[in-house]
Amino acid sequence: MNTFMSRGFTDLLWDYAVFAVFIVFSTLVPLWGRFFGKKEKTKADYVFGVGTISMGAMMLSIARGTLGVRSFLGYPSELFYRGSAMWETLYGMVTAYPIVCFVFIPVYFNLGVTSVYQYLDLRFNSRLVRCLASGTYIIRSLLNLGVTVYTPTVALNTVIGIPYWASLLGISVISIIFNILGGLKAAITADVIQGVTMILISIAIIIQSMVTVGGFGEIFTIPAEHGRLNFFNFTGDFTIRVDTTSAWLGQLFMSLSIFGCQQNFVQRYLSMNTFKDVRRTLLSNIPVVIALFSLAWIVGMGVFSVYANCDPMAAGYTNKMDEILPFFVEDKFSYLPGVLGIFMASLFNGALSLNVSNLNSLATVTWEDFLSQLPRFKGIGDKQQLNIIKFIGSIYGVMVMGVGFTVGLLSGVIESSMLMTSATSGPLLGVFLLAMLVPVANWKGAACGMIVSHIVTLWITFGSLTVDKETILMPTSIEGCTNETFSSGILKPTKSWLLANTPLEIESDFSYLDTARDAESSASQGFLESLYSVSYMYYSLIGTFITVVVGTIVSYLTSHRDDAYDHKLLHPAIYRLSLMLPGKERRYVNNSDIRPKVLAAPKVPVYKQEQDNLGFENTPSDNKPEVFVVNLTSNEKVGETQRIPVEVYRKLDENLIEVRT
């Protein structure tokens, strides 16, 4: 066991007990409704949690998905050793929210889609484009989830001695149980518990820092005096790891790809009743994300202010940058038994809740975009579809665990997953922008744009591995270290094989891209080396640009009458603009597969929903029917047990119809 403490099992008994109690609590509470509340009867209940999720819970869940475990553990170490440059990625996140709200959601919301990639199939009438997009999402998510579930296991092993395989197995097993018994509502409840816990722990760390250094102002002035707070740094150098320009532009395009084109986020938007609810939730979420994002950095400022004159890593008490926050908790909260346990349980639960949420989305995408189209599964009932989605989610849970074990053995897997995230954001965002904002775009252009963009961005990404870049950290000091600096239980760690061979570079997405090359080296490098030296922050922008440009050109050159599609698949403003432009009038067709968002009674009537949807057709206000969804097999309203006379309004599929009374 390699720890920076000299405490035995009995000394850590409170921490083990708190850890176990918190994990049990955070597992049972989200699943409570499964046993004592309303059961999930339909696929819509499981996938969207229709009508059962409050706006506050949704906001916190979206914020948690935006920030994740890495913000909680990684940003404090980022500020401690590299400064505040990465803090400015907040500009890109904040800019992305209104764009998603007013560009992406008006298109998705009234189409009746379950998978966000189903939209691409409707728009381009192409299984190839849909599968390219959904396949990209699945691969990226599996690799990232493997890293996500593995990350806290090393910290748990380092601090309280839990074997990493045991933590990984525990996260995976609980995730599979969640997937089978829960649904989106359970995942969001777990997000809320995790989010509240992270906030409380962060506030406790800030308060402890204030007490240690002598006031709230000191946790700002001390980092500023040591050069940690340096904002608005416009260098104009594309090879610098991150400056203000790359932080804003790079994060903007990555955030648009994640918030607007990724199933686990769009699934949350579509679970709401009206576009007005989505708009209010997303825009209200901006100050929430700013607060939570900044909270992690203020935690880092507090930790730095405490250790400004005695860096634990430089003094030999920690081995890696990302250990600074667990070290602080163990050091400064040693007088409160159990605090370390709840801190570690929060890391564990953070990986758990993200895994649960993404398993739900992965299973939904796999069913809707791949399996449901096979002849074997044509015409099966809603209940069977629900069981298949749960089974697929369980399979993915096992696969994520396998990737997590692989991450523990092969350091290259972490880099590969991060590279995949960066390289695939651009092509994914680009194809959705083509679909929504470029009327001439067709399936041939979309497919060519994505393929070319993938090739180029992956080529640049892996080419960057051939460029040598040293990692330069900001200076730290050990001049203030004394025998009383750290708690009496803190000892320097011994080196073990596990920690020596375990990758945990959470503090940096790409450690080999941390700094620019020196001026003399940069002047002598050729075009390819200059291209490979571009900061990874720009990869999503490059990929998006290539997809849109190549897709538009190929679409224009290959345009055909058969490329006609329903105008509802364009953004309403773009459709109206295209009607005013000169040239041959574009041919549109009515697509019978486009269905309004289905609501279970007694939700908001369709006429109100459509009136609120930025340009979609409105039903006259004097005609206000009440709309239900009825199961043909049982002649019952979905979500209720009351039998009603059936007056067919619109058939949804083989088993469900929409009626009005």
N, C-alpha and C positions, 0 to 999 in steps of 0.2 A: 504494500500500500504506500503510495507516494502522496503525502499531503504536506501542507505547510503548518501542521499542528501536531502537538504531541499529546493528544487526548485519546483515551481508550473508549471502548464501547459504552462503559457506564457513564463516562463524561458526556457522551453524545446521545444518551438515552432520550432526553427531552427532544432533541432534534429529530431523531428517528421517529419518535412518537408523533410529533407535529407533522412531519413529512407524510407519514402513513395516514393520519386522520384527514389531512387536507386533500390528499389524492382520493380517498374514499368519498369524502364530501363532494368534491368537484365532479366525481363520476356519477354519484347517485342522484344528486339534485337535478341535473338536466334530464335524467331518465325517469324522474318521479312521475311525470305525466303519462309515461308509457303504461304504468301499472295502475295509477289512480286517477288519471285524467282522460281526456278525449283521445281515442286511438286513431292512428293514421289508417284511413280506410282506402285511400286512393293514392295513385302515383303523385298527383298534384299536392296532396297533404305532405308526402315525404319529401318531394323535391323543393317545394316552395313554402310549406308550412302556412297555407293560405289562411288569412284572417286571424292568426294566433300570435303574431309577433308585433310587439310594440315598436314605435318609432325610436324610442330611446335605446332599446336593446339592439335594434338594427344599426343605429348610428355607432354604438360602441363596437359592434361586431365588425363593421366596415373599417373603423379606425384600427382595430386590432389586426385585421387582415392586411391593412396598409403598412403597419409598422412591424409587427411580428416579434419573435424572440430576439432577433439580431439587434433591434433597436435597444432593447432592455439591457443586453449584455455587451453589445458591440460599441454603441455610441460613447459611453463613458470612457472606454479604453481609447477610442479614436481621438477624443478631445485631449486625453492625458498625454498621448504620445505623438499626435499629429496635428492637433489644433482644431479649429472650428470650420475649416474649409468645407467639409462634408455636410455641415449644418445647413448650408445654403441650398442643398437639394430640396429643402422645404419649399423654396420658391416654385420649383417645378411641380411638386405635389399639389400645392394650392391652386396653381394655374390650371391643372388638369381637371379639377372637380367641376367647375362651370362648363368646360368644354364637353366633358362626358355628359353632363346634365342636359345641355341644349343641342348637342350634335348627335350623340349616340342614342340616348334613351328615347327621344321622340320617334326614332325609327323602330327600335326593338319593341316598344311597349305594347303596341296594339296589333302585333302580328300573331300572337298566340303561340310563340315558339317556346320550346322547352330547353333546347340547347342553343347557345348563342351562335354556333357554327351552322345550325339549321338555317339561319338567316342567309348565309352565303349560298347555300343550295337553292333557296328561293330566288335570290337575286341573280345568280349566274346560271341556274338550272344545270349545275355541274357537280357531280359527286366527287370529281377530282379535286376541285378547289375546296370543297367542304372537308374532305379527308386530309388534304394537306394542312389546313388550318387546325383541325381538331387533333391530328396526329402530332403536330408540333407542340400543341398544348399538353398532350398526354406525356410525351417524352420529357419535356421541360419540367413538368410537375413531378414526375416520378423521381428524377434526379435531384430536384430541389428538396422534395420531401425526405429523401434519404439523408441529405445533409441536415435538414431541420430536426429530424428525430434523433440523429446521432449527436448533434452539437451539445445538448445538455448532459448526455450520458458521460462525456469525458469530465465535465465539471463536477458531476455527482461522484465520479470515481476519485477525482483529485481531492475533493473537499471532505466528503464523509465516507468514502471507501466503498460505495455501492459498485459492484462490477458493471462495466459498461454494457455487457451482453444482457445482464439482468434488467437494466433500465430500458434498453432497446426492446427487449421482449415484452416488458410491462407496458410500454407506450403502445406497441403494436397490438397486443391482445386487447387492451382497453379500447383502442380505436376501432377494432373489429366489432366489439360488443356494442359500442356506440352506433356503428354503421347499421347493425342488424336491428337494434331496438329503437334507435332514435330516428333522426332525419335532420332537415335543416333547422328546425326549431331547437332540437337538442344541441346541435353544433353551436348555434347562436347563444344559447344559455351558457354553454361552456366558455364561449368567448367573453361573455359578460363577467362571469366569475373570475376568469383570468385577468381581464382588463382592470377590474376593480382592485384585485390583489396587487397587480403591478403598480398601480397608482399609489396605493397605501404604502407599499415597500419603498417606492421612490421618495415619497414625502418623508418617511422615517429616516432614510439615508441623508436627505437634505437637512433635516432637523439635527441629526447627529453631527453632521459636518459643521453646521452653525455653532453648535455647543462647543465643538472641539477647537475651532479657529477663532471663536469670539464674536460671532455676529453674522447676520445674513449678508451684509455688504461685503464682508471679507471673501465670501465664496465667488464674488465677481471681481473684486480688485486684485486678488492674488493671481488668478489665471491671466488677467489682463496684463499685469506687470511682467509675467513670464512669457508673453507673446502668444498665448493660447486663443485669444479672441481677436481674430483678424478677418474682417468682412469686406465685401465689395472689392475683391481683388481681380481686376480685369487685366489679365496678362497678355491675351492675344496669342498665347502659345498652346497649340492643340496637343502637344505631347505631355504637358503637365497633368499629373494624375487628376486633379480637380481644382478649378478656380471658379469664380462666380458665374462666368459664361457657361462652362461645361456643366456645372452643377444645375443651373436652371434649365438649359436646353436639353441636356442629356436626361435628366430626371423627368422633364415634361413628357418626352416621347416614351420613356419607359413606363411612366405612370399612365399615360393614355392607353398603352398596350395592355397594361394590367387591369386598370379600372374599367376600360371600355370594351375590351376584347377577350377577357378571361372569364371562363364559366362561373367560377366561384363568386365573383363579384356581381356579374350580370344576373345570376340566379337570385341574389338578394334583392336587386332592384325589382325584378319581375314578381317577387313574392308580395309586393305592396299592391294596394287596391287601385290607386289612381296615379297618373303622372304627377299630379300635384303633391302626393305623398312622397314620391321619389325625389322631386325637385326640392321639397322642404328638407328632406333627410340629407341629401347630398350637400346642399348649401349650408345647412346648419352644422354639418360635419366638419366644415373648414376650420372653425375655431377649435373644435374638439381635437382635430389632427394637429393643429399648431400647438395646442397646449400639451398633448401627449408626446409629440415629437420633441418639443423643447424641454419637456420634463426630463427626458433621458440625458440631454446635454447638460442641464443644470445639475443633475446627479453627478455627471462627469466633472463639472466645475467644482462641486463640493468635495469629491474624492481627491481631485488634484490639489485643492487648497490645503487639505490635510497632509498630503504627502509631497508637497512642493519641494521640501528640502530633504526628503528621504524617500527616493523611489524604490519601492519593494523589489522591482525586477532588477534594477541596477545593483541593489544591495544583495541580490541572490536569494530572496525569499519567494519569488515567483519565477516561473520559466517562460511564460508567454504573456503577451499584452492583455489578452482577454481575461486573464485571471485576476486582474486588479480589483474588479467589483466583488467577486466572492471573497477575495482576501480582505477587503475593507469590512465586509459584513462580519466575517469571523473575528477580525481584529477589534473593531470598535463596538460590536454588539455582544462581546463575550460575557458581559454582565447580565444579559437577558437570555436565559436558556430557551431554546425553541425558535429563535429568530432565524438562525442559519437553516433550520429545517424548513421553515415556511418559505424562505428565499429559494432554496433548492427545489422545493415542491412547486414553486411558481415557474421555474425554468422547465421542470418536467411537464407541468400542466400546459405551459405555453406551447411546447412542441406537440402535446397531445391534442389540444384544441385546433391547432392549425392542420394537423393530420386528419382529424375527423372531418373538418369542413371541406378539405380538398378531396378526401375519399368520396364524399357525397357527389361532388362536382365531376370527378373523374369517372365515376360509375355512370352518371347521367349522360355525359358526353359519349362514352363508349357505347351505351345502349342506343341512344338516339342517332348517332352518326355512323355507327358500324353495324351492330347486331340487328337492330330493328329492321334493317333493309334486307336481311337475308330471308329467302323463301321459307325457311324453317320456322321463323318467328312471325310471319305475316298473320294478322287476324287474331292474335292471342289477346286475352282479356286484360283489364287494367290491373287486377290483383296479381296475375302472372307476371306482368311487366314489373310491378313493384318488387316481387320476390327476386326476379332476375337482376334488377339494379342493386339490391342488397347483396346478392351473391357476388356480383362483379366487384362491388366495393370491398368485400371481404378478401377477394383474390388480390386486389390492389394493396390491401393492408399487409398481406404476406410479402408481396413484391417490394413494397417500401422497406420492410424490415430487412429483406435480402440486400437491397441497395445500401441500407444503413450499415450492415455488417461489412459489406465491401468497402465502404468509406473508411471503416476502422482499419482495414488492411492495406489499402492502396491510396496513397496521398493524392494521386492524380485524379481520382474521382471527384474530389471537392472542386478542383480547378475546372474539370470538365463540366460539372453541373453549373458552375457560375458562368463559364463561357457560353453554355447553351442558353442561359437566361438572357444574357446580353445580346447574343447573336440572333435570337429568335424574336425579340421584341419588335424590331423594325419590320421584318416581313409580315408579321401578324397584324400589326397596326396598319401597314400600308394596304393590305388587301381589303380591310374594312373601310378605309378611307376611299379606296377605289369604288367600292360597292355603294357607299352612301353619297359621295360627293362628285363622282365623275359619271355623268349619264351615258357616255359612249362606251364605258368599260364593259367588256364581255368576258366569258370564261377563259378564252384563250389568252387575253391580256393578263388577267388575274393570275392564272397558273404560271405563265412565263415570268411575270414580275416577281412572284414569290420564289420561284426556283432560282432565278438569277440573283435575287437579293440574298437568299440563303447561301448560295455558293460564294458570293463576294464577301459577305460578312464573316462567314466561317473561315474563309481564306485569310482575311485580315486578322481575325482573332487568333487563329493558330499560328499564323506567321509572326505574331507578336511574341510568341514563345522563343523565337530565335534571336530576339533583341535582348541583350544583357542590360539590365537595369538594377542598380543597387537600391536597397531599401534604406532610406534616410529618415530617422526619427528625430523629433525635436529634442533639444538637450534637456536632460533631467539632472538632479543633484542628489548626492548622498552625504553632503556636508553636515546636514542636521541630524544624522542617524546617531542615536544613543541606545543604551541598554533599556531605556524606558520608552523608546519610540513605539514599539509594538507591545501587544499584550503578552503576558508571561507564557501563554500556551503556544505562542508562535515560534516555530523553529524553521531553519532553512531546510528545504526538502532534499531528499536523496534521490538520485536519478534512477529511475526504473526503466526496464525495456519498454513497457507500455507507453509511458509518456514520451520516451525518446523517439518512438516510432508512430506516435499518434498525431495526425494533423488536426489542429484546431485554430485555423487562421480566421476566426470570426471577425477580427478587427479590420480586415481588408478583403474586399471581394477579389482583388487580383494583386497579390503581394509583389508580383514581378512588374507591375505597372505603377508603382508607387511614386516615382519621381521622373522628371525629365532628364534626359542625358545632358551632360555638360555642353557648353557652347561649342568648344572645339570639336567634340565628337559629332555634334549635330550638324556642323558645317560640312563635315567630310562624308556624311552618309548619303547614299543614293536614294532614288525615288521610292523603291520598295521598302528600304529600311525606314525612310521617313513615314511611309504609310503604316508600317507595322508599329511605329512608335506613337501613333495617335492614341490618345487616352480612350480607354474603354467606355467612358461616359458618352462618347459620340457614336458608338456603334448602333444604337437604336435609331438615331437620326439618319445615319448613312443608310441603314436597311430600309427605313420608311421611304426615303427619297428615291432609292433605286426601284423599289416596288411600284411606287406611284408613276414614275417617269416611264419605266419599261412597260408597265401595264397599260398606260394610256396610249403610248405609241403603237404597241402591238394591237390593241383593241381598235384603234383608228384604222390601221392597215388591214385588219381582218374583219371589219364590221360586216354584218349580214342581217337580212330581214329576220332571220330566225332568232336573233339576239334579243327580241322583244321581251319585256318583263312588266310586271305591275308597277305603276308609278308610286304606290305606297312604299316600295322598297328603297326609294330615294328619300333623302331628307326633304321634308315639305318645302323648305325655303329654296333648295336647289331645284326641285321640280318646278316651282313657280318661276324661278329665274330662267330655266331652260325654255319655258314657253315664250318668254319675251325675246329670246335671242334670234337673230336672223338665220336663215338656212332652212333646209328641208325638215319638216316636222317629224319628230321621232315617233315611232310606233310603240304603243303600250298595249298590254293585254291584261285582262282580269284573271287573277290567279285564285282558283277556288281553294287552294291550300292555305291561303291567308285568312285566319280567323281572329276575331276580336279576343282580347284577354278574357278567359273564362273565370267567373266569380261564383262562389257558392252562395246561395241565399242565406241571409238577407243582405248581401253586400250592395255597394253603390251601383245603381242602374247603369246600363251601358251608355245611355244618352249623356249622363253626366261625365262618365269616364272619357267619352270621345270628345266632348266639348272642351276638356282640359288638356288635349293632347297636341297642341301646337300645330294646327293646320289639318288634322284628320277630319273626315266628314262628320257632321253633326246630325243627330236625330232631332227633329223639331221638338221644342220644349213643351208643346201642348200634348205630346204623345209620350206618356211616361209609364211604359209597361214594367212590371216586375219580372226580372229574368232569373231563371233557375237552370241548373244542370241536373239532368235526370238519367239514372242508370237504366238502360232498356231491360236488363235482365230482371231487376227487382222492382222496376217502376217506382223507384224511390229517389228523392232528392239526394244529391251527393252531399255527404256530411250530415244528413238527417235521416230519420226513420219514418217520416210521414209520407204515406202514399198519396199521390195526387193524380187527377186526370191529366193526360198528356196531350198537349196541343203543340205539335212540332213547329219550332221556329227555325232552327238550324241544326243539321246533323254534324256532330263533331268528329266521331269515328264510329267504329262498329258497335261500340257499347254505350256511348254517351250521346245525348242530344241536348240541345238548348231549347227551352220553351219559354213562352211569355204568357202571363195570365192577366 
